[in-house]
Amino acid sequence: MNRPRGLRARIAAGFAAGALVLSAGMALVSYGLTRTSLLEERERTAIRAAYFNATIVNAGISGDQPDVLEVLRSLDTGTNRRPVLRRDARWYARSADSGITDAIPQALRQLVEQGRPAVQRIRAGDGPAIVVGVPLAGGTAFYQVDSLTELDRTVQTLALVLIAVAAMTTGAGAALGWYTTRRVLRPLALVADAAHDIARGDLTARLDPAADPDLTRLTGSFNHMVDELARRLERDRRFAADVAHELRSPLQTLAAAGSVLTRRRAALDDRTATAADLVAVEIQRFQTLVNDLLELARSDQPARREPVDIAALARQVCRSRGLPDDIVEVAEGAAVTWHVDRRRVRQLLGNLVDNAVDHGGGPVAVRIGGAGVTGQLDVDDEGPGVSPEDKDVIFDRFVRGRAAAARGSSDGTGLGLALVAQHVAAHQGRVAVLDRPGGGARFRVELPGCLR
């Protein structure tokens, strides 16, 4: 399947095609007019020279027993003109006949023998030529063959020059089209850059209304759209924060009641004790959900970067979950001091490790590396991996692997990986899930600008 060409390439090609058609048309017209003009001028010159020489020859052969060859040799014809004379059914020339008489067309000879002058372009042995026939007294015919070889070379040179000019004009047209499209598409590039920034979480990105007066309407509509989006996200954030805040008070009461039931579990019968355990677990899950909602509500705030020993932070996160320190691996030569938001990175690391524990059979490695100014974190697990259809949605809210969009069907809140994506976005980074060599999943976080 052929990939369609971009708009810039199509416009540049259109400019080039237009320039080619215009330059080719002008070249053809110029070539035709110049060639015709040169040939007509050469023909007029040849006719004048032929009549002048014919007058000299006619005067030279008017006496008794004239020396025809001497008369022909007395003509000043240069190297491009060859005069011949037909008298009394014989041909006379200044030098040996090299086929010049055979090149004179029979029809032209008949006209001259009938007493009418004639002119015709021919092709002699050494190239194009023009022959002029002039009838003289007594049935004598004077012919002068004028070579056009030099003129033909001039015309060929002219054609090459015009072709070169057409090619350069075509190239200039393509360059002009490319430059023009670059200028024309520049506002679209600014829109694309602003949209990219907004997609990465920067809701302060706007277009300058004064940048291009012709795009004032587009700029105003785009900025209005971003303003509406920011207000809607702010309303959603406040709603989530308000709901989570309002749930905290009754949740604390439930947690206290559940704690009482848990402490008196030994005094309860088996069914009541089991129910008390379920209540305690669900209350704990409810508390985690409320905390995650509150975290999401404030996740749109910018990252507060500071120097952080990322290896020590990763080991601390692993120890808090009962995992050994040696699970953290630092690539050879990798920097361990990163400029990041400590709280956000601690939580995203914790959520990735918790995800590996809950759904991936446990983490097998937490790798720290980087290239240039971009830091890289990998969390590998030994679980079943992530199916291709889930990779695009696994970082959405309330998504749990193959049970995408299902709620309450498994442990967890469905917000852990969504929080990871939010914290990564706050650092203008990216997060992805890959297939780990040997089986399992690899969650990769890239944070640009954290290695200085």
C-alpha angles and dihedrals in degrees: 000000000000115000111235116245119250124254092253092053092048093050092046089049089050091052090048092049091048092048090047093051092046095045093043091050092048091045092052092047092046092047093049095046094044094046092048092047093049093047093047092048091048090048092052090048091049092050093050092048092047093051091046092051091042089057090052092047093046090053092046096053097042095095131072116290097353121195097243096183091051090050091052092047090053091064117104100223103142120212099303099057125069117188121201131179131208112204128162091353091305131111121229124193136165091241139015113308106256093186096289094125091052089054092060106098117244092228091057091049091053091052092050093046087053088058099258124121116233140187128199138165114234141169112244125190095276099039144294119342143165122233123204120196121199122183115225134193120292096026093297117145125205119203128185120191112204115196117229096189094110091046090049090054090049091052091049090051089050090052092051091049092050091048090051091048090050091050092049090047090051091050091047089050091052091048091048090049091049092049092045093050090048090056093042095046094045092093089052089052089053090051090049092049092049091048090050091052091049091049088054090055103266101131091172092074112116140164120246108244091204095054094088123005091203091061098047092116093049092047093049093047092048094049091046090052091051091048091052091047092050091049092049093049089048090052090049091048092050091046092052091045092048093048092048091046093049091049093054097074097052089038091057089051091051090047091052091049091047090051090054091051091048093051091050095043092115091061093053129086119251098264093047091046091052090049090049090052091051091049091051092049093049092046089053090048089048091052091051090050092051091048091049091049090052090049091051090049091061098033092098090072115106119264115263101219123205135154108282131180094231094190093053090046092051092049090049091053091049094048091051087060096045095258124137121255093235091070086079111084125189118203115240110272093006119143115242098191108085130178100229143125102277096205094049095046091047090054097044090049091047092049092050092049091046090050090052091049095046101038110010105054091256132306118287098186143005106203126196121198142125147180128226107333096335120099121209131205123188125189112191126193135182098227130115093285127232121295116239093245091055097048093079095050105029092099093053121104119275093009120136112183114269090001089068114177091005116129129206093004096115142012119291133046101265089238101091098090091037088059089049090055091048094051092047091049090052086061091047088245136126136238128200140169118232137178112265115228106253095025137301131068133297118205109201125196121190118191113188121210096020095109109069 
